[in-house]
Amino acid sequence: MATVLAVSALCWGSLAQAQTGPIKILVGFPPGGGTDAIARTLADKLKDQLGTPVVVENKAGAGGQIAAQTLKAAPADGTTLFLSHDHTISILPLVVKNPGFDPARDFVAVGGFATFVNALAVSGGTPAKSMNEYVAWVRSQGAGKGTVGVPAPASVPEFLVKVIGQKYKLDLQSAPYRGSAPMIGDMLGNQIAAGTGSIPDFIENHKAGKIRVVAVMGTARQPLLPDVPTFAELGLAGFEDLPYYGLFAPAGTPTATIDKISAALAKVVAMPDVHDRLTAMGLSVGYMTPQQLSTRERAYSQTWSKIIKSSGFVPQ
C-alpha cells in the first residue's frame, strides 16, 4: 500500500511540475460566437477541478487553422489545449492542401463533450418564415440569385449552401466570414439575408425573433426548435452525421496529464448547471473519452471526405 501511495505521489508531483503556468484553451474563432461561449463556460469550471487558472485565448482566423497551428507548436505539457468542433479537426485537412498540421500526427484527443447540428437561418429583414418561403423570396428578388453567409470558407456550412442551391435550382453564393459572430452581426443588420452555422450560434437570436432558423441537420428535429424541419424532411439527404465538440492537446502530452484533464472534463460536463447551459445553447451534451472522441473524429472525416469529393471540390 505504501508503495502504491509513493508511486501515486510521484506521478502527481511530476504532473504538477510539468504544468508551469495557467492552462490556455485555444479557440479558433473570435469572442462572442458560440464556440467562444462554450469554451468560457467550461474554463470557469475546469479551473476548480484542476486547481489551476484556466484561460481562454482566441486565435481567430482561417476557420481555426491559426489556433491549430498554435497548438501544434505548443509545449506538450498540458498547459495548452484546443477546444474545437469538427471543422478544424476533420474538415480543414480535407479542403486545404497544406493546413500546417495533421490531426492524426500532431494532436491527441483529451475528451469530447457534445454533438450539435448545423442550420440555415434567415435575417429579420426577409419575410421568410420557412425554407419554402425563403426559396420563393430568393427567386422573387433576383432570378434565383442570393448570398448566404458561412462562418468559414470550405466548411460544412459552405457545402450545405451548395447542396441547397442545387436542390432548389438557385444561384446561391457563399460569403465566408472569420467566424459566426461577424456573420450574425451582418444578419442582424440585414446586410446579408441568410446564414448557415451551428445551433449554438443562432439559438439566442432565434428565440428573440431577430433571425429565424428554417432548417436543421440531423436525423430528428431539435428539442429547442420543434417546429423547424430537418433537411432530410425537406428532401436533402446526407446531412445526418452530427458534428462534435472536443478538447485536444499537442501530441506527446503525457498520458497521465491527458487522463487528469479528461477526468476533470467528465466531472464538469456532468454538472447540472453546465449541462443545462450547454443544452440551452443547442448542444446534445455527453462526455466522450479520448478514445471515443478519436473514433468519432475519424468516422466524421470519412463521411465528409465522400461528400466533398462527390461535390467536385478541389482542395486549395
Solvent accessible surface area in square Angstrom, and as a share of the most:
residue,aa,sasa,rsa
1,M,172,0.77
2,A,79,0.61
3,T,99,0.57
4,V,98,0.56
5,L,103,0.51
6,A,63,0.49
7,V,81,0.47
8,S,45,0.29
9,A,67,0.52
10,L,127,0.63
11,C,67,0.40
12,W,137,0.48
13,G,31,0.30
14,S,59,0.38
15,L,13,0.07
16,A,69,0.53
17,Q,146,0.65
18,A,32,0.25
19,Q,29,0.13
20,T,117,0.68
21,G,26,0.25
22,P,72,0.45
23,I,1,0.00
24,K,69,0.29
25,I,0,0.00
26,L,0,0.00
27,V,0,0.00
28,G,1,0.01
29,F,23,0.10
30,P,28,0.17
31,P,82,0.51
32,G,68,0.66
33,G,10,0.10
34,G,5,0.05
35,T,9,0.05
36,D,7,0.04
37,A,31,0.24
38,I,0,0.00
39,A,0,0.00
40,R,107,0.39
41,T,17,0.10
42,L,0,0.00
43,A,5,0.04
44,D,77,0.40
45,K,50,0.21
46,L,1,0.01
47,K,78,0.33
48,D,98,0.51
49,Q,69,0.31
50,L,16,0.08
51,G,70,0.67
52,T,29,0.17
53,P,79,0.50
54,V,13,0.08
55,V,71,0.41
56,V,22,0.13
57,E,52,0.23
58,N,40,0.20
59,K,66,0.28
60,A,26,0.20
61,G,5,0.05
62,A,50,0.39
63,G,6,0.06
64,G,0,0.00
65,Q,29,0.13
66,I,76,0.38
67,A,0,0.00
68,A,0,0.00
69,Q,68,0.30
70,T,41,0.24
71,L,0,0.00
72,K,89,0.38
73,A,90,0.70
74,A,18,0.14
75,P,85,0.53
76,A,37,0.29
77,D,27,0.14
78,G,0,0.00
79,T,16,0.09
80,T,5,0.03
81,L,1,0.00
82,F,2,0.01
83,L,1,0.00
84,S,5,0.03
85,H,26,0.12
86,D,5,0.03
87,H,9,0.04
88,T,1,0.00
89,I,4,0.02
90,S,2,0.01
91,I,0,0.00
92,L,6,0.03
93,P,47,0.29
94,L,49,0.24
95,V,1,0.01
96,V,35,0.20
97,K,138,0.58
98,N,130,0.67
99,P,14,0.09
100,G,36,0.35
101,F,11,0.05
102,D,50,0.26
103,P,14,0.09
104,A,96,0.75
105,R,157,0.57
106,D,16,0.09
107,F,15,0.06
108,V,51,0.29
109,A,7,0.05
110,V,0,0.00
111,G,0,0.00
112,G,0,0.00
113,F,0,0.00
114,A,2,0.01
115,T,27,0.16
116,F,5,0.02
117,V,1,0.01
118,N,7,0.04
119,A,0,0.00
120,L,1,0.01
121,A,0,0.00
122,V,0,0.00
123,S,2,0.01
124,G,40,0.38
125,G,49,0.47
126,T,6,0.03
127,P,85,0.53
128,A,1,0.01
129,K,144,0.61
130,S,44,0.28
131,M,3,0.01
132,N,102,0.52
133,E,85,0.38
134,Y,1,0.01
135,V,6,0.03
136,A,59,0.46
137,W,57,0.20
138,V,1,0.01
139,R,123,0.45
140,S,82,0.53
141,Q,110,0.49
142,G,33,0.32
143,A,98,0.76
144,G,6,0.06
145,K,130,0.55
146,G,19,0.18
147,T,65,0.38
148,V,2,0.01
149,G,0,0.00
150,V,0,0.00
151,P,18,0.11
152,A,3,0.02
153,P,66,0.41
154,A,15,0.12
155,S,2,0.01
156,V,2,0.01
157,P,9,0.06
158,E,29,0.13
159,F,3,0.01
160,L,0,0.00
161,V,2,0.01
162,K,75,0.32
163,V,40,0.23
164,I,2,0.01
165,G,7,0.07
166,Q,128,0.57
167,K,87,0.37
168,Y,28,0.11
169,K,176,0.75
170,L,15,0.07
171,D,62,0.32
172,L,20,0.10
173,Q,106,0.47
174,S,34,0.22
175,A,25,0.19
176,P,73,0.46
177,Y,40,0.15
178,R,152,0.55
179,G,1,0.01
180,S,10,0.06
181,A,31,0.24
182,P,53,0.33
183,M,0,0.00
184,I,16,0.08
185,G,40,0.38
186,D,47,0.24
187,M,0,0.00
188,L,75,0.37
189,G,41,0.40
190,N,86,0.44
191,Q,140,0.62
192,I,14,0.07
193,A,26,0.20
194,A,0,0.00
195,G,0,0.00
196,T,0,0.00
197,G,0,0.00
198,S,8,0.05
199,I,1,0.01
200,P,11,0.07
201,D,23,0.12
202,F,0,0.00
203,I,2,0.01
204,E,108,0.48
205,N,29,0.15
206,H,46,0.20
207,K,111,0.47
208,A,64,0.50
209,G,48,0.46
210,K,112,0.48
211,I,0,0.00
212,R,50,0.18
213,V,7,0.04
214,V,3,0.02
215,A,0,0.00
216,V,0,0.00
217,M,3,0.01
218,G,3,0.03
219,T,112,0.65
220,A,61,0.47
221,R,104,0.38
222,Q,27,0.12
223,P,123,0.77
224,L,64,0.32
225,L,5,0.03
226,P,85,0.53
227,D,124,0.64
228,V,12,0.07
229,P,29,0.18
230,T,4,0.02
231,F,1,0.00
232,A,47,0.36
233,E,95,0.43
234,L,42,0.21
235,G,49,0.47
236,L,7,0.03
237,A,84,0.65
238,G,38,0.36
239,F,8,0.03
240,E,58,0.26
241,D,42,0.22
242,L,50,0.25
243,P,1,0.00
244,Y,0,0.00
245,Y,2,0.01
246,G,0,0.00
247,L,0,0.00
248,F,4,0.02
249,A,0,0.00
250,P,3,0.02
251,A,45,0.35
252,G,68,0.65
253,T,12,0.07
254,P,62,0.39
255,T,101,0.59
256,A,53,0.41
257,T,1,0.00
258,I,10,0.05
259,D,79,0.41
260,K,42,0.18
261,I,0,0.00
262,S,4,0.03
263,A,52,0.40
264,A,6,0.05
265,L,0,0.00
266,A,29,0.22
267,K,124,0.53
268,V,0,0.00
269,V,6,0.03
270,A,78,0.60
271,M,46,0.20
272,P,104,0.65
273,D,78,0.40
274,V,2,0.01
275,H,76,0.34
276,D,90,0.47
277,R,127,0.46
278,L,0,0.00
279,T,53,0.31
280,A,42,0.32
281,M,19,0.08
282,G,7,0.06
283,L,6,0.03
284,S,64,0.41
285,V,27,0.16
286,G,35,0.34
287,Y,74,0.28
288,M,27,0.12
289,T,46,0.27
290,P,22,0.14
291,Q,131,0.58
292,Q,98,0.44
293,L,0,0.00
294,S,31,0.20
295,T,76,0.44
296,R,48,0.18
297,E,26,0.12
298,R,138,0.50
299,A,46,0.36
300,Y,1,0.00
301,S,26,0.17
302,Q,117,0.52
303,T,45,0.26
304,W,4,0.01
305,S,25,0.16
306,K,150,0.63
307,I,38,0.19
308,I,6,0.03
309,K,153,0.65
310,S,96,0.62
311,S,49,0.31
312,G,55,0.53
313,F,38,0.16
314,V,98,0.56
315,P,50,0.32
316,Q,139,0.62
